[in-house]
Amino acid sequence: MPRNITGETLPKENKSSLRRMEPPIKGNHSPENGPTSLSTCRSFCSSLKVFLVALSFTYFAKALSGSYMKSTITQLERRFDIPSYLIGVIDGSFEIGNLLVIAFVSYFGAKLHRPKIIAVGCLLMSFGTFLIALPHFIIGRYKFETSVRSAVNSTNNLSPCPASTNGTLMTGDGPSALLSSGCERESRLSMWIYVLLGNILRGIGETPVQPLGISYIDDHALEENAAFYIGCVQTISVIGPVFGYLLGSLCAKIYVDIGFVNMESISITPGDSRWVGAWWLGYLIAGLITLLSAVPFWFLPKSLPVPERQLAKCAPERTSFIKDSPILENKYQADEPASFLEMAKDFVPTLKSLLGNPVYFLYLCVTMIQFNSLIGMVTYKPKYIEQHYGQSAFKANFFMGVINIPAVALGMFSGGVVMKKFKLSIMGAAKFALGTSLLGYFLSLLFFTMGCENTKVAGITVTYQGVESLSYQESSLYVACNGECACSGKDWDPVCGENGLTYVSPCLAGCRTSSGSGMDTVFGQCSCVGVGNQTARVGQCARREGCDRIFPYFLALSVITSFVISLGGTPGYMLLIRCIRPQLKSLALGFHTLATRTLAGIPAPIYFGAIIDTTCLKWGHKKCGGRGACRIYNTTAYRIAYLGLTLGLRTVSFFLCALGLVMLQRHLHRQEHGAVANGGSSAAELQALHRDETNTSNSDQFPNTSDCDPERETRL
């Protein structure tokens, strides 16, 4: 009877409120409570596993698309005839998309339905990826730069060396008048704009994935498992680039207009600096995969069942690094609804409180500098392998995907395992991340010793007699042996002479006859060759044996350094999460991503590309005039610029790392002194902050709320 009266007199909302406040009783196996608790646990475990799998697949999809973009850097340069710095602008446009919306998505998205917001982001990423591939279907067929197109096809005995007359200047500008109509159309619309817009849209769509996904896991996973789960997700995100670079390798080996041209008539190979692979094909595949990744998130709940949320409240998920005001300290709990206007009013004071955390602020500065180094290095590493070691684009992408990226994945996974096994404290995680970064830095210095000499190109890197002599001047291409030919110094159609020298074009090699077609074309009576039968074949001469021998050592060192540096990735990321209050987790992750992408992701590819452009020895030229993509670089200058800039930035970051460790240590000492002065609960909190986590056998049981303290310190 009393039970009936209570049940009838209490309003429904009050009863549910009391049930939420009622502490779970340990060991209660009554027929009434047992099945409900078991059902809730199963529901929670199922939802969390589905979310982990869905988020991992989304990380895989976005990482695949991003790595494929970087694998097509040289292909896009050649297809649209643009320099490296402009490719850097296109690559950085992804971060521009993030910049537009990430602060608001991270802040307001945490209060809304996070899985559905992630699903919308996946749809936008997919559409942007499809948009990048669009220019291939609206632009004409690719016509690579050549000086013998009109003279040397399948017909024999046509001279690639037109006779020089008094009225003919050696500029090669004559045919441009015939293409004026095509040039006029080309100048009106630059097709790379579509790639830029598509990449911006990809950046907008990717915005909610990281901050909302990681914070969702950290909110609902058991504390001792959070680092392991995040490490697994990040490991999957590093596996994505493996397939991205492999896809890039496959597409780079396929000719851009495959199926629409006679491949036997193509006189260039994948190793040629004019070769363009089927770059568009990979974007279609990546867009489809990203589209599929959106499906599971539509069916996931906004939050997980009540018992886990009670467990999250009872877990020591608080930190004193940010000294929030009493208003901010009690705002925006997961259970408390807040209007959009209220959240907007508190955005500025919340952000101010976040940036007032010295540990978070220094971590932000360090990662911005290191991300500049990392993004610049990764963006142009395939190109560095191509230009420095003479590898084709498909081989460079293959090496990145099969050898380098798996080492990064293994390193990040190992870092998460180390954290879980040794239960690193905050200081332990910081020292471990710094130690691995320093070791990788010293190993990277060895790359300077693995240099290759320049390719021997007559008139550019050596004289026509084979003597080493760098020249950026077009006039150095003209000598007595080709003086009777009306050659253009702007063309790039390299041929390899019998003497082992590469000539810019058969005309500049002084060749007067030709036979065969495509890759079988042979040029004869080449006056500049001067040895043997005075013949030359299409394409550059093979690379030096010394460079081929050193390339495997470069790959081995690259794998080792990538593994060592990535070991500190997960501990460093957990340091970022644990140095802030749980209420600010999404905002902190989002602002960190915003800052690093704004000040690293956008400018790094641009200034890296601009500095690399300064090492170019021979520029290509568009058919309508104007500078196109670079054809050959000064290898030594390229190595110094690329490696010097990468390691120089990391050198600066280590000074801030040392300062951050000192501040973190001082903060812990201040906390210790404050705990001694205040006694009691403060001392207990400090002890929880310093000591390692305990791993008890009943960690999966629901704790009694009498042991809960919402203001306890966070510990790793």
C-alpha positions in Angstrom: 0.0 0.0 0.0 2.7 2.6 0.8 4.4 1.6 -2.3 1.3 2.2 -4.4 0.6 5.6 -2.7 4.2 6.7 -3.4 4.0 5.6 -7.0 0.7 7.4 -7.6 1.5 10.7 -5.8 5.0 11.4 -7.3 5.0 12.9 -10.7 6.7 10.9 -13.4 9.5 13.4 -14.0 10.3 13.4 -10.2 10.4 9.6 -10.2 12.9 9.6 -13.1 14.9 12.2 -11.4 15.1 10.2 -8.2 16.1 7.2 -10.1 19.0 9.1 -11.7 20.1 10.4 -8.3 19.8 7.0 -6.6 23.2 5.4 -6.2 23.7 2.0 -7.9 23.9 -0.7 -5.2 26.8 -3.0 -5.6 25.9 -6.6 -5.6 22.1 -6.1 -6.0 20.8 -9.0 -7.9 17.1 -8.7 -7.2 14.8 -9.9 -9.9 13.6 -6.4 -10.4 17.0 -4.7 -10.9 19.2 -7.4 -12.2 17.8 -7.8 -15.8 17.6 -4.0 -16.2 21.2 -3.5 -15.2 22.4 -6.3 -17.5 20.4 -5.0 -20.4 21.8 -1.5 -19.9 25.4 -2.8 -19.8 24.8 -4.7 -23.0 23.3 -1.7 -24.6 26.2 0.5 -23.6 28.9 -2.0 -24.7 27.1 -2.5 -28.1 26.8 1.3 -28.7 30.3 2.1 -27.7 31.7 -0.7 -29.9 29.7 0.4 -32.9 30.8 4.0 -32.4 34.4 2.9 -32.1 34.2 0.9 -35.4 32.3 3.7 -37.2 34.7 6.4 -36.0 37.7 4.2 -37.0 36.3 3.7 -40.5 35.7 7.5 -40.8 39.2 8.2 -39.7 40.4 5.6 -42.3 38.3 7.3 -45.0 39.4 10.8 -44.3 43.0 9.7 -43.9 42.9 7.9 -47.2 41.5 10.9 -49.0 44.1 13.2 -47.4 47.0 11.0 -48.2 45.8 10.5 -51.7 45.7 14.2 -52.2 49.3 14.4 -51.2 50.2 11.5 -53.4 48.9 13.4 -56.4 50.9 16.6 -55.8 53.2 16.1 -58.7 50.4 14.9 -60.9 48.3 18.0 -60.3 51.4 20.2 -60.9 51.9 18.7 -64.3 48.3 18.4 -65.3 47.5 22.1 -64.6 51.0 23.4 -65.2 51.3 25.2 -61.8 54.4 25.7 -59.5 54.9 24.0 -56.1 53.8 27.0 -54.1 50.4 27.0 -55.8 50.0 23.3 -55.1 50.8 24.3 -51.5 47.8 26.7 -51.6 45.6 23.9 -52.9 46.8 21.5 -50.2 46.4 24.2 -47.5 42.8 24.9 -48.6 41.7 21.8 -46.6 42.7 23.6 -43.4 41.0 26.8 -44.7 37.7 24.8 -44.7 38.4 23.7 -41.2 39.1 27.3 -40.1 35.7 28.4 -41.3 33.7 26.3 -39.0 35.8 24.3 -36.5 35.5 26.6 -33.5 31.7 26.6 -33.7 31.4 22.9 -34.5 33.6 22.0 -31.6 31.9 24.2 -29.1 28.2 23.9 -30.1 28.5 20.4 -31.5 29.4 19.0 -28.1 25.9 20.1 -26.8 24.1 18.6 -29.8 23.8 15.1 -31.4 27.5 14.4 -32.0 27.1 11.2 -34.1 24.7 12.9 -36.6 26.9 15.9 -36.9 29.8 13.6 -37.8 27.5 11.9 -40.4 26.8 15.3 -42.0 30.5 16.0 -42.1 31.2 12.7 -43.9 28.6 13.6 -46.6 30.3 17.0 -47.2 33.7 15.3 -47.4 32.4 12.9 -50.0 30.9 15.6 -52.1 34.1 17.6 -51.9 36.2 14.6 -53.0 34.0 14.1 -56.1 34.3 17.8 -56.9 38.1 17.5 -57.0 37.8 14.9 -59.8 35.4 17.0 -61.8 38.0 18.9 -64.0 39.1 15.7 -65.7 35.7 15.3 -67.2 35.3 18.9 -68.4 38.9 19.6 -69.5 40.4 18.5 -72.8 42.9 15.7 -73.3 46.3 16.0 -71.8 49.0 17.2 -74.3 52.4 16.9 -72.8 55.1 19.3 -73.7 57.2 18.2 -76.6 59.3 19.8 -79.4 58.8 17.1 -82.0 55.0 16.5 -82.0 54.4 17.9 -85.4 57.6 16.5 -86.9 58.1 13.1 -85.4 55.2 10.7 -85.2 55.3 7.3 -86.8 56.9 8.6 -90.0 60.6 8.0 -90.6 63.3 10.5 -91.6 61.6 13.7 -90.5 64.2 16.0 -89.0 63.7 17.3 -85.4 66.2 20.0 -86.3 64.5 22.7 -88.5 67.0 24.8 -90.4 67.9 28.1 -88.9 67.3 31.2 -91.1 68.0 34.9 -90.6 64.3 35.5 -89.9 63.9 32.7 -87.3 64.7 33.4 -83.7 65.6 30.6 -81.4 62.7 31.2 -79.1 60.1 28.6 -80.3 57.3 31.1 -80.0 56.0 30.7 -83.5 53.4 28.0 -83.1 51.7 29.9 -80.3 49.7 32.0 -82.7 48.0 28.9 -84.0 46.7 28.1 -80.6 45.3 31.6 -79.8 41.7 30.4 -79.6 42.6 27.5 -77.2 44.7 29.9 -75.1 41.9 32.4 -74.8 39.6 29.7 -73.5 42.3 28.3 -71.1 43.0 31.8 -69.6 39.4 32.3 -68.7 39.0 29.3 -66.5 41.7 27.6 -64.4 40.6 24.1 -63.8 42.6 23.8 -60.6 40.0 26.1 -59.0 37.7 23.1 -58.8 40.3 21.2 -56.9 40.8 24.1 -54.5 37.0 24.4 -53.8 36.6 20.6 -53.4 39.4 20.5 -50.9 37.9 23.4 -48.9 34.6 21.4 -48.8 36.5 18.4 -47.6 38.0 20.5 -44.8 34.6 21.7 -43.8 33.2 18.2 -43.7 36.1 16.8 -41.7 35.7 19.4 -39.0 33.5 17.5 -36.5 35.2 14.1 -36.8 38.1 14.6 -34.5 36.9 16.8 -31.7 33.5 15.3 -31.4 34.5 11.8 -32.0 37.4 11.8 -29.5 35.5 13.6 -26.8 32.6 11.2 -27.3 34.9 8.2 -26.6 36.6 9.9 -23.6 33.2 10.8 -22.1 31.9 7.3 -22.2 34.8 4.9 -22.0 36.3 3.7 -18.7 39.2 5.9 -17.7 41.8 3.1 -17.9 40.6 2.2 -21.4 40.3 5.7 -22.9 43.9 6.0 -23.9 43.9 2.6 -25.5 40.7 3.3 -27.5 42.0 6.6 -28.7 45.3 5.0 -29.6 43.4 2.4 -31.6 41.4 5.0 -33.5 44.5 7.0 -34.3 46.3 3.8 -35.4 43.5 3.2 -37.9 43.8 6.8 -39.1 47.5 6.1 -39.8 46.6 2.9 -41.7 44.4 5.0 -44.0 47.4 6.7 -45.6 48.8 3.2 -46.4 45.9 2.6 -48.7 45.9 6.2 -49.8 49.5 6.1 -51.0 49.0 2.6 -52.5 46.0 3.9 -54.4 48.1 6.9 -55.5 50.8 4.6 -56.7 48.4 2.5 -58.7 46.7 5.6 -60.3 50.1 7.3 -61.0 51.1 4.3 -63.1 48.0 4.6 -65.3 48.1 7.2 -68.0 45.7 10.1 -67.3 43.6 9.6 -70.5 43.7 5.8 -70.5 41.1 4.4 -72.8 41.0 7.5 -75.0 44.5 7.5 -76.5 46.7 5.1 -78.3 49.3 4.2 -75.6 51.8 3.1 -78.3 52.0 6.6 -79.5 52.9 8.0 -76.0 56.7 8.8 -75.9 56.9 9.3 -72.2 57.2 6.9 -69.3 55.9 7.1 -65.7 59.4 8.2 -64.7 59.3 11.3 -67.0 58.7 14.7 -65.5 55.9 15.3 -67.9 54.0 12.1 -67.1 50.5 12.5 -65.6 48.7 9.5 -64.1 45.0 8.9 -63.7 44.8 11.2 -60.7 41.0 11.6 -61.0 40.3 7.9 -60.6 41.5 7.7 -57.0 39.3 10.7 -56.0 36.2 8.8 -57.2 37.1 5.8 -55.1 38.0 7.8 -52.0 34.7 9.8 -52.4 32.7 6.6 -52.4 34.4 5.2 -49.3 33.8 8.4 -47.5 30.2 8.3 -48.4 29.8 4.9 -46.9 31.4 6.0 -43.7 28.5 8.3 -43.0 25.9 5.6 -42.7 26.5 4.1 -39.2 26.4 7.5 -37.4 22.8 8.1 -38.3 21.7 5.2 -36.1 23.9 5.9 -33.0 22.4 7.6 -29.9 23.2 11.1 -28.7 24.6 9.7 -25.5 25.2 6.3 -23.9 23.0 4.6 -21.2 22.7 6.1 -17.7 25.0 3.7 -15.7 28.0 4.6 -17.8 27.3 8.2 -17.3 27.1 7.8 -13.6 30.4 5.9 -13.8 31.9 8.8 -15.9 30.8 11.3 -13.2 32.3 9.2 -10.4 35.6 8.7 -12.3 38.4 11.1 -11.6 37.9 13.2 -14.7 38.7 16.6 -13.2 41.8 18.7 -13.3 43.0 21.8 -11.6 45.2 23.1 -14.4 42.4 25.4 -15.6 41.1 27.6 -12.8 37.5 28.1 -13.9 35.2 30.6 -12.3 32.4 29.1 -10.2 30.0 29.9 -13.1 32.0 28.0 -15.7 32.8 25.2 -13.3 29.2 24.2 -13.0 28.0 24.9 -16.5 27.4 22.6 -19.4 27.3 19.2 -17.7 26.1 16.5 -20.0 22.7 16.3 -18.4 21.9 20.0 -18.3 20.3 21.5 -21.3 21.4 25.0 -22.3 19.9 27.3 -24.9 21.9 28.4 -27.9 22.0 32.0 -26.7 23.3 31.0 -23.3 26.1 28.9 -24.9 27.0 31.8 -27.2 27.3 34.3 -24.4 29.7 32.0 -22.5 31.9 31.2 -25.5 34.4 34.0 -25.0 34.9 33.6 -21.2 35.2 29.8 -21.7 37.8 30.3 -24.4 39.7 32.8 -22.2 39.7 30.3 -19.4 41.0 27.6 -21.7 43.9 29.7 -23.0 44.7 30.8 -19.5 46.0 27.3 -18.8 49.8 27.6 -19.2 50.3 23.9 -19.9 47.7 23.9 -22.6 49.0 27.1 -24.1 52.6 25.9 -24.3 51.4 22.5 -25.7 49.6 24.5 -28.4 52.7 26.5 -29.3 54.9 23.4 -29.5 52.5 21.4 -31.7 52.0 24.4 -34.0 55.8 24.5 -34.7 56.1 20.8 -35.0 53.1 20.5 -37.2 54.7 23.1 -39.6 57.7 20.8 -39.9 55.6 17.6 -40.2 53.1 18.9 -42.7 55.7 20.4 -44.9 57.8 17.3 -44.8 55.0 14.9 -45.5 53.5 17.0 -48.3 56.7 17.1 -50.3 58.3 13.8 -49.3 57.1 11.9 -52.4 58.3 14.7 -54.6 61.6 14.7 -52.8 62.0 11.0 -53.5 61.1 11.6 -57.1 63.5 14.5 -57.7 66.4 13.5 -55.5 66.6 9.8 -56.0 65.1 9.6 -59.6 62.1 7.5 -58.6 58.9 7.6 -60.6 55.7 8.9 -58.9 54.1 5.5 -58.5 57.3 4.1 -56.9 57.6 7.1 -54.5 53.9 6.6 -53.4 54.4 2.9 -53.1 57.4 3.3 -50.8 55.4 5.9 -48.7 52.5 3.5 -48.3 54.2 0.2 -47.8 57.3 1.2 -45.8 57.0 4.6 -44.2 53.3 4.8 -43.1 53.1 1.4 -41.4 56.1 2.4 -39.2 54.1 5.5 -38.1 51.0 3.3 -37.4 53.0 0.9 -35.3 54.7 3.7 -33.4 51.4 5.4 -32.5 49.9 2.0 -31.4 53.0 1.2 -29.4 52.8 4.6 -27.7 49.2 3.8 -26.5 50.3 0.4 -25.3 53.2 1.9 -23.3 50.8 4.3 -21.6 48.4 1.6 -20.7 51.1 -0.9 -19.5 53.2 1.5 -17.5 50.3 3.8 -16.5 52.3 7.0 -17.2 51.6 10.0 -15.1 51.2 13.5 -16.7 55.0 14.1 -16.2 55.8 10.7 -17.5 53.8 11.2 -20.7 55.4 14.6 -21.3 58.9 13.2 -20.8 58.3 10.2 -22.9 56.9 12.3 -25.8 59.9 14.7 -25.6 62.4 11.9 -25.4 61.2 10.1 -28.5 61.0 13.4 -30.4 64.6 14.2 -29.5 65.8 10.8 -30.5 64.0 11.0 -33.9 65.5 14.4 -34.4 69.1 13.3 -34.0 68.5 10.3 -36.3 67.0 12.7 -38.9 70.3 14.6 -39.1 71.7 11.6 -40.9 69.6 12.4 -44.0 72.0 15.2 -44.8 74.7 12.6 -45.5 72.5 10.7 -48.0 72.7 13.1 -50.9 72.8 12.4 -54.7 74.5 14.5 -57.3 72.6 16.3 -60.0 71.5 14.5 -63.2 73.8 15.3 -66.0 71.8 17.6 -68.3 73.7 19.4 -71.0 73.5 23.2 -70.7 71.9 23.0 -67.2 73.9 20.9 -64.8 76.9 20.2 -67.0 78.4 21.7 -70.1 78.0 20.1 -73.5 81.5 18.6 -72.8 80.3 17.0 -69.6 82.0 19.4 -67.2 79.9 20.1 -64.1 78.5 23.6 -64.2 75.0 24.8 -63.0 73.2 27.2 -65.2 69.7 28.8 -64.9 70.2 30.7 -68.1 68.4 29.7 -71.3 71.3 31.0 -73.4 73.6 28.3 -72.0 71.6 25.7 -74.0 72.8 27.1 -77.3 76.3 26.0 -78.5 78.0 25.5 -81.8 76.9 21.9 -82.3 73.2 23.0 -82.4 73.7 26.4 -83.9 72.4 25.4 -87.3 69.0 24.4 -85.7 66.2 26.7 -84.9 65.6 25.3 -81.4 63.4 26.5 -78.6 65.0 26.8 -75.2 61.5 26.7 -73.6 60.8 23.1 -74.6 61.4 20.1 -72.4 61.6 16.9 -74.4 64.7 15.2 -73.0 66.7 12.6 -74.9 69.6 10.4 -73.7 72.7 10.5 -75.9 75.1 7.6 -76.4 77.6 9.6 -74.3 75.5 9.3 -71.2 74.4 13.0 -71.2 70.8 14.1 -71.2 69.8 16.8 -73.7 66.8 19.1 -73.2 65.4 18.2 -76.6 66.5 16.3 -79.7 66.8 19.7 -81.5 69.3 21.0 -78.8 71.2 17.7 -79.2 71.6 18.6 -82.9 69.8 15.5 -84.1 68.8 15.6 -87.8 67.0 12.3 -88.3 64.5 10.1 -86.5 62.9 6.7 -86.8 60.2 4.8 -84.9 57.5 6.1 -82.8 56.5 6.4 -79.2 59.0 4.9 -76.8 60.9 3.3 -79.7 61.8 6.6 -81.3 65.5 6.8 -82.1 67.3 10.1 -83.2 70.3 10.0 -85.4 73.1 12.3 -86.6 73.1 14.1 -83.3 76.0 16.5 -83.7 76.2 17.3 -80.0 76.5 13.7 -78.9 79.8 13.3 -80.8 80.5 9.7 -80.0 79.6 6.3 -81.5 76.8 6.5 -83.9 75.7 9.9 -82.6 72.3 8.6 -81.7 69.9 9.4 -78.8 66.8 7.8 -77.4 63.7 9.4 -75.9 63.8 10.1 -72.1 66.4 11.0 -69.6 69.5 8.9 -69.0 69.4 6.4 -66.1 70.3 7.6 -62.6 73.8 7.3 -61.1 74.7 3.9 -59.5 75.9 5.7 -56.4 72.4 7.2 -55.9 70.7 3.9 -56.4 72.9 2.3 -53.8 72.2 4.9 -51.1 68.4 4.9 -51.7 67.7 1.7 -49.6 69.6 3.3 -46.7 67.4 6.4 -47.0 64.3 4.2 -46.8 65.6 2.3 -43.8 66.4 5.4 -41.9 63.1 6.9 -42.8 61.3 4.0 -41.3 63.3 4.1 -38.1 62.8 7.8 -37.5 59.1 7.7 -38.3 58.6 4.9 -35.8 60.6 6.6 -33.1 58.9 10.0 -33.5 55.4 8.6 -33.6 55.9 6.7 -30.3 55.2 10.0 -28.5 52.1 10.8 -30.5 49.5 9.1 -28.3 51.1 10.1 -24.9 51.3 13.7 -26.1 47.7 13.6 -27.3 46.5 12.2 -23.9 48.5 15.0 -22.2 46.4 17.5 -24.2 43.2 15.8 -23.1 44.1 15.4 -19.4 45.3 18.9 -18.8 41.9 20.4 -19.2 38.5 20.1 -17.5 36.0 17.6 -19.1 33.5 20.4 -19.8 36.1 22.0 -22.1 37.3 18.9 -23.8 35.6 19.3 -27.1 36.5 23.0 -27.2 40.1 22.4 -26.3 40.5 19.7 -29.0 38.7 21.8 -31.6 40.7 24.9 -30.8 43.9 22.9 -30.9 43.0 21.6 -34.3 41.9 25.1 -35.4 45.2 26.7 -34.3 47.5 24.0 -35.7 45.7 24.0 -39.1 45.5 27.7 -39.3 49.1 28.4 -38.4 50.6 25.2 -39.7 48.4 23.3 -42.1 47.7 26.4 -44.3 51.1 28.2 -44.5 53.5 25.2 -44.3 52.8 23.7 -47.8 52.9 27.2 -49.3 56.2 28.4 -47.9 57.8 24.9 -48.3 56.7 24.9 -51.9 57.9 28.5 -52.5 61.3 27.6 -51.1 61.5 24.4 -53.1 60.6 26.5 -56.2 63.8 28.6 -55.7 65.9 25.4 -56.4 64.3 24.8 -59.9 66.8 24.8 -62.7 64.5 24.4 -65.7 60.8 25.5 -65.8 58.3 24.1 -68.1 56.1 26.5 -70.2 52.4 26.5 -70.9 51.3 26.2 -74.5 49.8 29.7 -74.2 52.9 31.2 -72.6 53.8 31.6 -69.0 55.7 29.4 -66.5 54.4 26.0 -65.9 55.7 23.1 -63.6 59.4 22.6 -62.8 61.1 20.0 -64.9 64.4 19.6 -63.1 65.8 20.8 -59.7 69.2 21.5 -58.3 69.4 18.3 -56.2 71.9 19.7 -53.6 69.9 22.9 -53.0 66.7 20.9 -52.8 68.1 18.6 -50.1 69.4 21.5 -48.0 66.2 23.5 -48.3 63.8 20.6 -47.7 65.7 19.0 -44.8 67.0 22.2 -43.4 63.6 23.8 -43.1 62.1 20.6 -41.6 64.7 20.1 -38.9 65.1 23.8 -38.2 61.5 24.1 -37.2 61.8 21.1 -34.9 64.9 22.7 -33.3 62.9 25.7 -32.3 60.1 23.6 -30.8 62.5 21.8 -28.4 63.2 25.1 -26.5 59.4 25.5 -25.9 59.2 21.8 -24.9 61.8 22.4 -22.2 60.0 25.5 -20.9 56.7 23.5 -20.8 58.3 20.7 -18.7 59.6 23.3 -16.3 56.2 25.0 -15.9 54.5 21.6 -15.5 56.9 20.6 -12.8 56.5 23.9 -11.0 52.7 23.6 -11.2 52.9 20.2 -9.6 55.1 21.6 -6.8 52.6 24.4 -6.2 49.8 21.9 -6.0 51.8 19.8 -3.5 52.5 22.8 -1.3 48.9 23.9 -1.5 47.8 20.4 -0.6 50.0 20.4 2.5 48.6 23.8 3.6 45.0 22.9 3.0 45.3 19.3 4.2 42.6 16.7 3.9 40.9 16.4 0.5 43.6 18.5 -1.4 46.3 16.1 -0.3 44.2 13.2 -1.5 43.6 14.9 -4.8 47.3 15.5 -5.3 48.1 12.0 -4.5 45.7 10.8 -7.1 47.3 13.2 -9.6 50.8 11.9 -9.0 50.4 8.2 -8.4 49.9 5.7 -11.2 46.5 4.4 -11.9 45.4 1.3 -10.1 44.1 -1.6 -12.2 41.7 -3.4 -10.0 39.9 -6.6 -11.0 36.4 -5.0 -10.4 37.1 -1.9 -12.6 34.1 -2.6 -14.7 31.7 -2.6 -11.8 29.6 0.4 -11.1 31.0 2.4 -8.1 29.0 3.5 -5.2 28.1 7.2 -5.4 29.3 7.7 -1.9 32.9 7.5 -3.2 32.3 10.0 -6.0 33.9 13.3 -5.9 33.2 15.5 -9.0 36.2 17.7 -8.2 38.9 15.1 -8.0 42.0 15.5 -10.1 42.6 13.9 -13.4 45.3 11.3 -13.6 46.6 9.4 -16.6 
